[in-house]
Amino acid sequence: MASLNVSVVSADREVWTGVASQVVAKTVEGEIGILGGHEPLLAMLAKGEVRVTTADGEKVRVDAEGGFLSVDHDTITIVAGKATLV
């Protein structure tokens, strides 16, 4: 399975960046799970938790509010108006 390069940023700072095997996020259309090889995607974030499973199996949780999620060539960029590590 391909790894994902993930970057989670808020309006004022970088919250988390690293390599992951899976990302699950809440969008305005519902929850979405992303694995390596996912088709390109642009989605609006809803208020909720973003769950990242790192390549080492560690779980990272971020509370995010507003913004968007972009997937392109195994790179995920999450830009939120507000985001904090849980």
mmCIF file as gemmi writes it, N, C-alpha and C atoms, coordinates in Angstrom:
data_model
loop_
_atom_site.group_PDB
_atom_site.id
_atom_site.type_symbol
_atom_site.label_atom_id
_atom_site.label_alt_id
_atom_site.label_comp_id
_atom_site.label_asym_id
_atom_site.label_entity_id
_atom_site.label_seq_id
_atom_site.pdbx_PDB_ins_code
_atom_site.Cartn_x
_atom_site.Cartn_y
_atom_site.Cartn_z
_atom_site.occupancy
_atom_site.B_iso_or_equiv
_atom_site.pdbx_formal_charge
_atom_site.auth_seq_id
_atom_site.auth_asym_id
_atom_site.pdbx_PDB_model_num
ATOM 1 N N . MET Axp A 1 ? 0.841 -1.177 0 1 0 ? 1 A 1
ATOM 2 C CA . MET Axp A 1 ? 0 0 0 1 0 ? 1 A 1
ATOM 3 C C . MET Axp A 1 ? 0.888 1.242 0 1 0 ? 1 A 1
ATOM 4 N N . ALA Axp A 2 ? 0.541 2.208 -0.821 1 0 ? 2 A 1
ATOM 5 C CA . ALA Axp A 2 ? 1.316 3.444 -0.911 1 0 ? 2 A 1
ATOM 6 C C . ALA Axp A 2 ? 1.121 4.283 0.348 1 0 ? 2 A 1
ATOM 7 N N . SER Axp A 3 ? 2.165 4.995 0.727 1 0 ? 3 A 1
ATOM 8 C CA . SER Axp A 3 ? 2.058 5.878 1.885 1 0 ? 3 A 1
ATOM 9 C C . SER Axp A 3 ? 1.523 7.235 1.435 1 0 ? 3 A 1
ATOM 10 N N . LEU Axp A 4 ? 1.027 7.982 2.406 1 0 ? 4 A 1
ATOM 11 C CA . LEU Axp A 4 ? 0.456 9.297 2.166 1 0 ? 4 A 1
ATOM 12 C C . LEU Axp A 4 ? 1.317 10.358 2.837 1 0 ? 4 A 1
ATOM 13 N N . ASN Axp A 5 ? 1.582 11.437 2.153 1 0 ? 5 A 1
ATOM 14 C CA . ASN Axp A 5 ? 2.239 12.593 2.749 1 0 ? 5 A 1
ATOM 15 C C . ASN Axp A 5 ? 1.135 13.541 3.188 1 0 ? 5 A 1
ATOM 16 N N . VAL Axp A 6 ? 1.036 13.766 4.511 1 0 ? 6 A 1
ATOM 17 C CA . VAL Axp A 6 ? -0.086 14.508 5.063 1 0 ? 6 A 1
ATOM 18 C C . VAL Axp A 6 ? 0.393 15.788 5.724 1 0 ? 6 A 1
ATOM 19 N N . SER Axp A 7 ? -0.345 16.858 5.476 1 0 ? 7 A 1
ATOM 20 C CA . SER Axp A 7 ? -0.08 18.138 6.122 1 0 ? 7 A 1
ATOM 21 C C . SER Axp A 7 ? -1.404 18.7 6.613 1 0 ? 7 A 1
ATOM 22 N N . VAL Axp A 8 ? -1.47 18.987 7.92 1 0 ? 8 A 1
ATOM 23 C CA . VAL Axp A 8 ? -2.661 19.589 8.514 1 0 ? 8 A 1
ATOM 24 C C . VAL Axp A 8 ? -2.255 20.965 9.025 1 0 ? 8 A 1
ATOM 25 N N . VAL Axp A 9 ? -2.903 21.994 8.507 1 0 ? 9 A 1
ATOM 26 C CA . VAL Axp A 9 ? -2.582 23.36 8.912 1 0 ? 9 A 1
ATOM 27 C C . VAL Axp A 9 ? -3.862 24.098 9.288 1 0 ? 9 A 1
ATOM 28 N N . SER Axp A 10 ? -3.697 25.059 10.198 1 0 ? 10 A 1
ATOM 29 C CA . SER Axp A 10 ? -4.807 25.946 10.524 1 0 ? 10 A 1
ATOM 30 C C . SER Axp A 10 ? -4.465 27.314 9.952 1 0 ? 10 A 1
ATOM 31 N N . ALA Axp A 11 ? -5.315 28.275 10.187 1 0 ? 11 A 1
ATOM 32 C CA . ALA Axp A 11 ? -5.107 29.605 9.626 1 0 ? 11 A 1
ATOM 33 C C . ALA Axp A 11 ? -3.792 30.237 10.089 1 0 ? 11 A 1
ATOM 34 N N . ASP Axp A 12 ? -3.314 29.848 11.272 1 0 ? 12 A 1
ATOM 35 C CA . ASP Axp A 12 ? -2.145 30.526 11.819 1 0 ? 12 A 1
ATOM 36 C C . ASP Axp A 12 ? -0.908 29.647 12.04 1 0 ? 12 A 1
ATOM 37 N N . ARG Axp A 13 ? -1.01 28.321 11.812 1 0 ? 13 A 1
ATOM 38 C CA . ARG Axp A 13 ? 0.161 27.484 12.079 1 0 ? 13 A 1
ATOM 39 C C . ARG Axp A 13 ? 0.007 26.094 11.471 1 0 ? 13 A 1
ATOM 40 N N . GLU Axp A 14 ? 1.14 25.399 11.399 1 0 ? 14 A 1
ATOM 41 C CA . GLU Axp A 14 ? 1.135 23.999 10.995 1 0 ? 14 A 1
ATOM 42 C C . GLU Axp A 14 ? 0.797 23.167 12.222 1 0 ? 14 A 1
ATOM 43 N N . VAL Axp A 15 ? -0.179 22.28 12.113 1 0 ? 15 A 1
ATOM 44 C CA . VAL Axp A 15 ? -0.631 21.479 13.245 1 0 ? 15 A 1
ATOM 45 C C . VAL Axp A 15 ? 0.072 20.126 13.272 1 0 ? 15 A 1
ATOM 46 N N . TRP Axp A 16 ? 0.143 19.446 12.118 1 0 ? 16 A 1
ATOM 47 C CA . TRP Axp A 16 ? 0.818 18.147 12.044 1 0 ? 16 A 1
ATOM 48 C C . TRP Axp A 16 ? 1.208 17.867 10.603 1 0 ? 16 A 1
ATOM 49 N N . THR Axp A 17 ? 2.4 17.324 10.424 1 0 ? 17 A 1
ATOM 50 C CA . THR Axp A 17 ? 2.877 16.914 9.108 1 0 ? 17 A 1
ATOM 51 C C . THR Axp A 17 ? 3.617 15.594 9.265 1 0 ? 17 A 1
ATOM 52 N N . GLY Axp A 18 ? 3.402 14.679 8.335 1 0 ? 18 A 1
ATOM 53 C CA . GLY Axp A 18 ? 4.105 13.409 8.393 1 0 ? 18 A 1
ATOM 54 C C . GLY Axp A 18 ? 3.607 12.431 7.348 1 0 ? 18 A 1
ATOM 55 N N . VAL Axp A 19 ? 4.082 11.202 7.466 1 0 ? 19 A 1
ATOM 56 C CA . VAL Axp A 19 ? 3.72 10.129 6.547 1 0 ? 19 A 1
ATOM 57 C C . VAL Axp A 19 ? 2.66 9.27 7.229 1 0 ? 19 A 1
ATOM 58 N N . ALA Axp A 20 ? 1.618 8.93 6.476 1 0 ? 20 A 1
ATOM 59 C CA . ALA Axp A 20 ? 0.508 8.173 7.045 1 0 ? 20 A 1
ATOM 60 C C . ALA Axp A 20 ? 0.102 7.03 6.128 1 0 ? 20 A 1
ATOM 61 N N . SER Axp A 21 ? -0.625 6.084 6.706 1 0 ? 21 A 1
ATOM 62 C CA . SER Axp A 21 ? -1.185 4.994 5.911 1 0 ? 21 A 1
ATOM 63 C C . SER Axp A 21 ? -2.663 5.221 5.635 1 0 ? 21 A 1
ATOM 64 N N . GLN Axp A 22 ? -3.313 6.07 6.47 1 0 ? 22 A 1
ATOM 65 C CA . GLN Axp A 22 ? -4.745 6.308 6.323 1 0 ? 22 A 1
ATOM 66 C C . GLN Axp A 22 ? -5.131 7.635 6.958 1 0 ? 22 A 1
ATOM 67 N N . VAL Axp A 23 ? -6.107 8.309 6.354 1 0 ? 23 A 1
ATOM 68 C CA . VAL Axp A 23 ? -6.677 9.533 6.915 1 0 ? 23 A 1
ATOM 69 C C . VAL Axp A 23 ? -8.192 9.419 6.827 1 0 ? 23 A 1
ATOM 70 N N . VAL Axp A 24 ? -8.878 9.758 7.924 1 0 ? 24 A 1
ATOM 71 C CA . VAL Axp A 24 ? -10.337 9.788 7.946 1 0 ? 24 A 1
ATOM 72 C C . VAL Axp A 24 ? -10.736 11.188 8.394 1 0 ? 24 A 1
ATOM 73 N N . ALA Axp A 25 ? -11.636 11.827 7.626 1 0 ? 25 A 1
ATOM 74 C CA . ALA Axp A 25 ? -12.049 13.19 7.951 1 0 ? 25 A 1
ATOM 75 C C . ALA Axp A 25 ? -13.538 13.353 7.733 1 0 ? 25 A 1
ATOM 76 N N . LYS Axp A 26 ? -14.121 14.3 8.445 1 0 ? 26 A 1
ATOM 77 C CA . LYS Axp A 26 ? -15.542 14.602 8.296 1 0 ? 26 A 1
ATOM 78 C C . LYS Axp A 26 ? -15.684 15.757 7.314 1 0 ? 26 A 1
ATOM 79 N N . THR Axp A 27 ? -16.422 15.522 6.236 1 0 ? 27 A 1
ATOM 80 C CA . THR Axp A 27 ? -16.686 16.567 5.251 1 0 ? 27 A 1
ATOM 81 C C . THR Axp A 27 ? -18.156 16.965 5.343 1 0 ? 27 A 1
ATOM 82 N N . VAL Axp A 28 ? -18.541 17.998 4.62 1 0 ? 28 A 1
ATOM 83 C CA . VAL Axp A 28 ? -19.938 18.428 4.646 1 0 ? 28 A 1
ATOM 84 C C . VAL Axp A 28 ? -20.857 17.375 4.018 1 0 ? 28 A 1
ATOM 85 N N . GLU Axp A 29 ? -20.296 16.441 3.266 1 0 ? 29 A 1
ATOM 86 C CA . GLU Axp A 29 ? -21.088 15.374 2.646 1 0 ? 29 A 1
ATOM 87 C C . GLU Axp A 29 ? -21.003 14.056 3.416 1 0 ? 29 A 1
ATOM 88 N N . GLY Axp A 30 ? -20.269 14.038 4.524 1 0 ? 30 A 1
ATOM 89 C CA . GLY Axp A 30 ? -20.13 12.828 5.326 1 0 ? 30 A 1
ATOM 90 C C . GLY Axp A 30 ? -18.676 12.493 5.558 1 0 ? 30 A 1
ATOM 91 N N . GLU Axp A 31 ? -18.433 11.409 6.285 1 0 ? 31 A 1
ATOM 92 C CA . GLU Axp A 31 ? -17.075 11.004 6.616 1 0 ? 31 A 1
ATOM 93 C C . GLU Axp A 31 ? -16.42 10.319 5.417 1 0 ? 31 A 1
ATOM 94 N N . ILE Axp A 32 ? -15.129 10.588 5.226 1 0 ? 32 A 1
ATOM 95 C CA . ILE Axp A 32 ? -14.395 9.997 4.113 1 0 ? 32 A 1
ATOM 96 C C . ILE Axp A 32 ? -13.102 9.38 4.638 1 0 ? 32 A 1
ATOM 97 N N . GLY Axp A 33 ? -12.756 8.227 4.111 1 0 ? 33 A 1
ATOM 98 C CA . GLY Axp A 33 ? -11.492 7.571 4.431 1 0 ? 33 A 1
ATOM 99 C C . GLY Axp A 33 ? -10.606 7.58 3.203 1 0 ? 33 A 1
ATOM 100 N N . ILE Axp A 34 ? -9.33 7.866 3.411 1 0 ? 34 A 1
ATOM 101 C CA . ILE Axp A 34 ? -8.401 7.976 2.286 1 0 ? 34 A 1
ATOM 102 C C . ILE Axp A 34 ? -7.208 7.065 2.528 1 0 ? 34 A 1
ATOM 103 N N . LEU Axp A 35 ? -6.917 6.229 1.537 1 0 ? 35 A 1
ATOM 104 C CA . LEU Axp A 35 ? -5.747 5.348 1.546 1 0 ? 35 A 1
ATOM 105 C C . LEU Axp A 35 ? -4.861 5.738 0.371 1 0 ? 35 A 1
ATOM 106 N N . GLY Axp A 36 ? -3.649 5.19 0.323 1 0 ? 36 A 1
ATOM 107 C CA . GLY Axp A 36 ? -2.749 5.434 -0.793 1 0 ? 36 A 1
ATOM 108 C C . GLY Axp A 36 ? -3.389 5.051 -2.112 1 0 ? 36 A 1
ATOM 109 N N . GLY Axp A 37 ? -3.11 5.814 -3.151 1 0 ? 37 A 1
ATOM 110 C CA . GLY Axp A 37 ? -3.656 5.545 -4.464 1 0 ? 37 A 1
ATOM 111 C C . GLY Axp A 37 ? -5.042 6.14 -4.686 1 0 ? 37 A 1
ATOM 112 N N . HIS Axp A 38 ? -5.531 6.936 -3.728 1 0 ? 38 A 1
ATOM 113 C CA . HIS Axp A 38 ? -6.862 7.54 -3.851 1 0 ? 38 A 1
ATOM 114 C C . HIS Axp A 38 ? -6.903 8.501 -5.033 1 0 ? 38 A 1
ATOM 115 N N . GLU Axp A 39 ? -8.045 8.552 -5.685 1 0 ? 39 A 1
ATOM 116 C CA . GLU Axp A 39 ? -8.253 9.497 -6.785 1 0 ? 39 A 1
ATOM 117 C C . GLU Axp A 39 ? -8.142 10.933 -6.271 1 0 ? 39 A 1
ATOM 118 N N . PRO Axp A 40 ? -7.74 11.879 -7.117 1 0 ? 40 A 1
ATOM 119 C CA . PRO Axp A 40 ? -7.707 13.287 -6.702 1 0 ? 40 A 1
ATOM 120 C C . PRO Axp A 40 ? -9.086 13.723 -6.193 1 0 ? 40 A 1
ATOM 121 N N . LEU Axp A 41 ? -9.066 14.58 -5.163 1 0 ? 41 A 1
ATOM 122 C CA . LEU Axp A 41 ? -10.301 14.961 -4.494 1 0 ? 41 A 1
ATOM 123 C C . LEU Axp A 41 ? -10.134 16.332 -3.863 1 0 ? 41 A 1
ATOM 124 N N . LEU Axp A 42 ? -11.188 17.103 -3.868 1 0 ? 42 A 1
ATOM 125 C CA . LEU Axp A 42 ? -11.244 18.36 -3.117 1 0 ? 42 A 1
ATOM 126 C C . LEU Axp A 42 ? -12.575 18.358 -2.386 1 0 ? 42 A 1
ATOM 127 N N . ALA Axp A 43 ? -12.549 18.482 -1.055 1 0 ? 43 A 1
ATOM 128 C CA . ALA Axp A 43 ? -13.771 18.428 -0.258 1 0 ? 43 A 1
ATOM 129 C C . ALA Axp A 43 ? -13.755 19.512 0.805 1 0 ? 43 A 1
ATOM 130 N N . MET Axp A 44 ? -14.948 19.999 1.147 1 0 ? 44 A 1
ATOM 131 C CA . MET Axp A 44 ? -15.085 20.98 2.226 1 0 ? 44 A 1
ATOM 132 C C . MET Axp A 44 ? -15.176 20.24 3.553 1 0 ? 44 A 1
ATOM 133 N N . LEU Axp A 45 ? -14.403 20.695 4.54 1 0 ? 45 A 1
ATOM 134 C CA . LEU Axp A 45 ? -14.432 20.079 5.866 1 0 ? 45 A 1
ATOM 135 C C . LEU Axp A 45 ? -15.635 20.552 6.656 1 0 ? 45 A 1
ATOM 136 N N . ALA Axp A 46 ? -16.196 19.657 7.438 1 0 ? 46 A 1
ATOM 137 C CA . ALA Axp A 46 ? -17.205 19.996 8.425 1 0 ? 46 A 1
ATOM 138 C C . ALA Axp A 46 ? -16.503 20.029 9.783 1 0 ? 46 A 1
ATOM 139 N N . LYS Axp A 47 ? -17.144 20.597 10.774 1 0 ? 47 A 1
ATOM 140 C CA . LYS Axp A 47 ? -16.581 20.6 12.116 1 0 ? 47 A 1
ATOM 141 C C . LYS Axp A 47 ? -16.533 19.156 12.607 1 0 ? 47 A 1
ATOM 142 N N . GLY Axp A 48 ? -15.355 18.721 13.037 1 0 ? 48 A 1
ATOM 143 C CA . GLY Axp A 48 ? -15.222 17.355 13.515 1 0 ? 48 A 1
ATOM 144 C C . GLY Axp A 48 ? -13.777 16.933 13.61 1 0 ? 48 A 1
ATOM 145 N N . GLU Axp A 49 ? -13.582 15.658 13.821 1 0 ? 49 A 1
ATOM 146 C CA . GLU Axp A 49 ? -12.248 15.112 14.051 1 0 ? 49 A 1
ATOM 147 C C . GLU Axp A 49 ? -11.638 14.563 12.761 1 0 ? 49 A 1
ATOM 148 N N . VAL Axp A 50 ? -10.367 14.87 12.574 1 0 ? 50 A 1
ATOM 149 C CA . VAL Axp A 50 ? -9.566 14.26 11.511 1 0 ? 50 A 1
ATOM 150 C C . VAL Axp A 50 ? -8.695 13.217 12.197 1 0 ? 50 A 1
ATOM 151 N N . ARG Axp A 51 ? -8.754 11.97 11.711 1 0 ? 51 A 1
ATOM 152 C CA . ARG Axp A 51 ? -7.974 10.889 12.313 1 0 ? 51 A 1
ATOM 153 C C . ARG Axp A 51 ? -6.919 10.428 11.315 1 0 ? 51 A 1
ATOM 154 N N . VAL Axp A 52 ? -5.677 10.483 11.743 1 0 ? 52 A 1
ATOM 155 C CA . VAL Axp A 52 ? -4.55 10.077 10.897 1 0 ? 52 A 1
ATOM 156 C C . VAL Axp A 52 ? -3.903 8.856 11.532 1 0 ? 52 A 1
ATOM 157 N N . THR Axp A 53 ? -3.705 7.81 10.745 1 0 ? 53 A 1
ATOM 158 C CA . THR Axp A 53 ? -2.929 6.655 11.189 1 0 ? 53 A 1
ATOM 159 C C . THR Axp A 53 ? -1.575 6.768 10.514 1 0 ? 53 A 1
ATOM 160 N N . THR Axp A 54 ? -0.53 6.952 11.313 1 0 ? 54 A 1
ATOM 161 C CA . THR Axp A 54 ? 0.804 7.143 10.755 1 0 ? 54 A 1
ATOM 162 C C . THR Axp A 54 ? 1.324 5.837 10.165 1 0 ? 54 A 1
ATOM 163 N N . ALA Axp A 55 ? 2.41 5.941 9.429 1 0 ? 55 A 1
ATOM 164 C CA . ALA Axp A 55 ? 3.036 4.756 8.833 1 0 ? 55 A 1
ATOM 165 C C . ALA Axp A 55 ? 3.475 3.764 9.907 1 0 ? 55 A 1
ATOM 166 N N . ASP Axp A 56 ? 3.741 4.249 11.135 1 0 ? 56 A 1
ATOM 167 C CA . ASP Axp A 56 ? 4.148 3.398 12.255 1 0 ? 56 A 1
ATOM 168 C C . ASP Axp A 56 ? 2.964 2.848 13.044 1 0 ? 56 A 1
ATOM 169 N N . GLY Axp A 57 ? 1.732 3.217 12.64 1 0 ? 57 A 1
ATOM 170 C CA . GLY Axp A 57 ? 0.552 2.73 13.342 1 0 ? 57 A 1
ATOM 171 C C . GLY Axp A 57 ? 0.061 3.639 14.451 1 0 ? 57 A 1
ATOM 172 N N . GLU Axp A 58 ? 0.756 4.747 14.701 1 0 ? 58 A 1
ATOM 173 C CA . GLU Axp A 58 ? 0.336 5.701 15.728 1 0 ? 58 A 1
ATOM 174 C C . GLU Axp A 58 ? -0.924 6.415 15.258 1 0 ? 58 A 1
ATOM 175 N N . LYS Axp A 59 ? -1.801 6.741 16.196 1 0 ? 59 A 1
ATOM 176 C CA . LYS Axp A 59 ? -3.03 7.471 15.883 1 0 ? 59 A 1
ATOM 177 C C . LYS Axp A 59 ? -2.857 8.94 16.256 1 0 ? 59 A 1
ATOM 178 N N . VAL Axp A 60 ? -3.131 9.821 15.309 1 0 ? 60 A 1
ATOM 179 C CA . VAL Axp A 60 ? -3.084 11.266 15.54 1 0 ? 60 A 1
ATOM 180 C C . VAL Axp A 60 ? -4.495 11.79 15.32 1 0 ? 60 A 1
ATOM 181 N N . ARG Axp A 61 ? -4.997 12.566 16.28 1 0 ? 61 A 1
ATOM 182 C CA . ARG Axp A 61 ? -6.342 13.13 16.163 1 0 ? 61 A 1
ATOM 183 C C . ARG Axp A 61 ? -6.258 14.644 16.201 1 0 ? 61 A 1
ATOM 184 N N . VAL Axp A 62 ? -7.003 15.27 15.294 1 0 ? 62 A 1
ATOM 185 C CA . VAL Axp A 62 ? -7.027 16.731 15.206 1 0 ? 62 A 1
ATOM 186 C C . VAL Axp A 62 ? -8.483 17.169 15.15 1 0 ? 62 A 1
ATOM 187 N N . ASP Axp A 63 ? -8.868 18.1 16.02 1 0 ? 63 A 1
ATOM 188 C CA . ASP Axp A 63 ? -10.187 18.723 15.915 1 0 ? 63 A 1
ATOM 189 C C . ASP Axp A 63 ? -10.074 19.835 14.895 1 0 ? 63 A 1
ATOM 190 N N . ALA Axp A 64 ? -10.891 19.765 13.859 1 0 ? 64 A 1
ATOM 191 C CA . ALA Axp A 64 ? -10.836 20.753 12.78 1 0 ? 64 A 1
ATOM 192 C C . ALA Axp A 64 ? -12.203 21.393 12.601 1 0 ? 64 A 1
ATOM 193 N N . GLU Axp A 65 ? -12.169 22.649 12.18 1 0 ? 65 A 1
ATOM 194 C CA . GLU Axp A 65 ? -13.413 23.373 11.96 1 0 ? 65 A 1
ATOM 195 C C . GLU Axp A 65 ? -13.287 24.217 10.705 1 0 ? 65 A 1
ATOM 196 N N . GLY Axp A 66 ? -14.119 23.92 9.712 1 0 ? 66 A 1
ATOM 197 C CA . GLY Axp A 66 ? -14.108 24.682 8.467 1 0 ? 66 A 1
ATOM 198 C C . GLY Axp A 66 ? -12.862 24.413 7.649 1 0 ? 66 A 1
ATOM 199 N N . GLY Axp A 67 ? -12.88 24.801 6.392 1 0 ? 67 A 1
ATOM 200 C CA . GLY Axp A 67 ? -11.715 24.639 5.548 1 0 ? 67 A 1
ATOM 201 C C . GLY Axp A 67 ? -11.933 23.58 4.485 1 0 ? 67 A 1
ATOM 202 N N . PHE Axp A 68 ? -10.831 22.996 4.005 1 0 ? 68 A 1
ATOM 203 C CA . PHE Axp A 68 ? -10.942 22.007 2.941 1 0 ? 68 A 1
ATOM 204 C C . PHE Axp A 68 ? -9.883 20.929 3.061 1 0 ? 68 A 1
ATOM 205 N N . LEU Axp A 69 ? -10.107 19.85 2.315 1 0 ? 69 A 1
ATOM 206 C CA . LEU Axp A 69 ? -9.198 18.716 2.244 1 0 ? 69 A 1
ATOM 207 C C . LEU Axp A 69 ? -8.907 18.48 0.767 1 0 ? 69 A 1
ATOM 208 N N . SER Axp A 70 ? -7.637 18.342 0.442 1 0 ? 70 A 1
ATOM 209 C CA . SER Axp A 70 ? -7.228 18.106 -0.94 1 0 ? 70 A 1
ATOM 210 C C . SER Axp A 70 ? -6.389 16.836 -1.005 1 0 ? 70 A 1
ATOM 211 N N . VAL Axp A 71 ? -6.68 15.985 -1.988 1 0 ? 71 A 1
ATOM 212 C CA . VAL Axp A 71 ? -5.897 14.769 -2.23 1 0 ? 71 A 1
ATOM 213 C C . VAL Axp A 71 ? -5.383 14.824 -3.656 1 0 ? 71 A 1
ATOM 214 N N . ASP Axp A 72 ? -4.068 14.647 -3.828 1 0 ? 72 A 1
ATOM 215 C CA . ASP Axp A 72 ? -3.476 14.632 -5.166 1 0 ? 72 A 1
ATOM 216 C C . ASP Axp A 72 ? -2.159 13.874 -5.11 1 0 ? 72 A 1
ATOM 217 N N . HIS Axp A 73 ? -2.058 12.785 -5.868 1 0 ? 73 A 1
ATOM 218 C CA . HIS Axp A 73 ? -0.826 11.986 -5.957 1 0 ? 73 A 1
ATOM 219 C C . HIS Axp A 73 ? -0.286 11.589 -4.584 1 0 ? 73 A 1
ATOM 220 N N . ASP Axp A 74 ? -1.134 10.978 -3.755 1 0 ? 74 A 1
ATOM 221 C CA . ASP Axp A 74 ? -0.764 10.505 -2.414 1 0 ? 74 A 1
ATOM 222 C C . ASP Axp A 74 ? -0.277 11.614 -1.495 1 0 ? 74 A 1
ATOM 223 N N . THR Axp A 75 ? -0.696 12.844 -1.77 1 0 ? 75 A 1
ATOM 224 C CA . THR Axp A 75 ? -0.43 13.983 -0.894 1 0 ? 75 A 1
ATOM 225 C C . THR Axp A 75 ? -1.764 14.535 -0.428 1 0 ? 75 A 1
ATOM 226 N N . ILE Axp A 76 ? -1.931 14.604 0.893 1 0 ? 76 A 1
ATOM 227 C CA . ILE Axp A 76 ? -3.168 15.137 1.469 1 0 ? 76 A 1
ATOM 228 C C . ILE Axp A 76 ? -2.828 16.434 2.181 1 0 ? 76 A 1
ATOM 229 N N . THR Axp A 77 ? -3.552 17.476 1.819 1 0 ? 77 A 1
ATOM 230 C CA . THR Axp A 77 ? -3.415 18.764 2.471 1 0 ? 77 A 1
ATOM 231 C C . THR Axp A 77 ? -4.75 19.105 3.096 1 0 ? 77 A 1
ATOM 232 N N . ILE Axp A 78 ? -4.727 19.359 4.405 1 0 ? 78 A 1
ATOM 233 C CA . ILE Axp A 78 ? -5.935 19.739 5.129 1 0 ? 78 A 1
ATOM 234 C C . ILE Axp A 78 ? -5.696 21.138 5.663 1 0 ? 78 A 1
ATOM 235 N N . VAL Axp A 79 ? -6.522 22.072 5.205 1 0 ? 79 A 1
ATOM 236 C CA . VAL Axp A 79 ? -6.421 23.465 5.632 1 0 ? 79 A 1
ATOM 237 C C . VAL Axp A 79 ? -7.707 23.794 6.369 1 0 ? 79 A 1
ATOM 238 N N . ALA Axp A 80 ? -7.598 24.066 7.664 1 0 ? 80 A 1
ATOM 239 C CA . ALA Axp A 80 ? -8.774 24.338 8.486 1 0 ? 80 A 1
ATOM 240 C C . ALA Axp A 80 ? -8.708 25.752 9.058 1 0 ? 80 A 1
ATOM 241 N N . GLY Axp A 81 ? -9.867 26.358 9.228 1 0 ? 81 A 1
ATOM 242 C CA . GLY Axp A 81 ? -9.914 27.667 9.867 1 0 ? 81 A 1
ATOM 243 C C . GLY Axp A 81 ? -9.383 27.586 11.294 1 0 ? 81 A 1
ATOM 244 N N . LYS Axp A 82 ? -9.779 26.518 12.007 1 0 ? 82 A 1
ATOM 245 C CA . LYS Axp A 82 ? -9.271 26.244 13.356 1 0 ? 82 A 1
ATOM 246 C C . LYS Axp A 82 ? -8.913 24.765 13.409 1 0 ? 82 A 1
ATOM 247 N N . ALA Axp A 83 ? -7.768 24.441 13.975 1 0 ? 83 A 1
ATOM 248 C CA . ALA Axp A 83 ? -7.373 23.037 14.137 1 0 ? 83 A 1
ATOM 249 C C . ALA Axp A 83 ? -6.451 22.902 15.336 1 0 ? 83 A 1
ATOM 250 N N . THR Axp A 84 ? -6.726 21.901 16.173 1 0 ? 84 A 1
ATOM 251 C CA . THR Axp A 84 ? -5.876 21.625 17.337 1 0 ? 84 A 1
ATOM 252 C C . THR Axp A 84 ? -5.71 20.127 17.503 1 0 ? 84 A 1
ATOM 253 N N . LEU Axp A 85 ? -4.512 19.719 17.929 1 0 ? 85 A 1
ATOM 254 C CA . LEU Axp A 85 ? -4.265 18.315 18.242 1 0 ? 85 A 1
ATOM 255 C C . LEU Axp A 85 ? -5.076 17.938 19.472 1 0 ? 85 A 1
ATOM 256 N N . VAL Axp A 86 ? -5.605 16.729 19.471 1 0 ? 86 A 1
ATOM 257 C CA . VAL Axp A 86 ? -6.382 16.237 20.605 1 0 ? 86 A 1
ATOM 258 C C . VAL Axp A 86 ? -5.502 15.374 21.461 1 0 ? 86 A 1
